[in-house]
Amino acid sequence: MRLTLLLILLSAIGYSQNTIDDDIASIESQLIEWRRHFHQFPELSNREFNTAKKIAEYLR
């Protein structure tokens, strides 16, 4: 019984890692584009209005 439970748990962990990798791969190009944009148009700390706007638009 314990062995069966352990095997199920280990397979679930492997599956979730693949899911996470797939999720990251699906947004990788968007993240790279944002990074380039944020570095091209830097803002001072506590004055990241354009950065906040861009992220809020994505989250909606």
C-alpha positions, 0 to 999 in steps of 0.5 A, a space after each residue: 500500500 505504501 509503495 503504491 502511494 509513493 509511486 502515485 505521489 512521485 508520478 504526480 510530482 513529475 507531471 506537475 513539473 512538466 506542466 510548469 515547464 510547459 506554462 513557462 515555455 508558453 509565456 517565455 517570448 512575452 517575458 523576454 519582450 517585457 524585459 527588453 521594453 523595461 530595460 529600454 525605458 527604465 523608470 525610477 523606483 516608486 515611479 514605475 507608472 508605465 511598468 505598472 500599467 503594462 503589467 495591469 493590462 496583462 493581468 486583466 
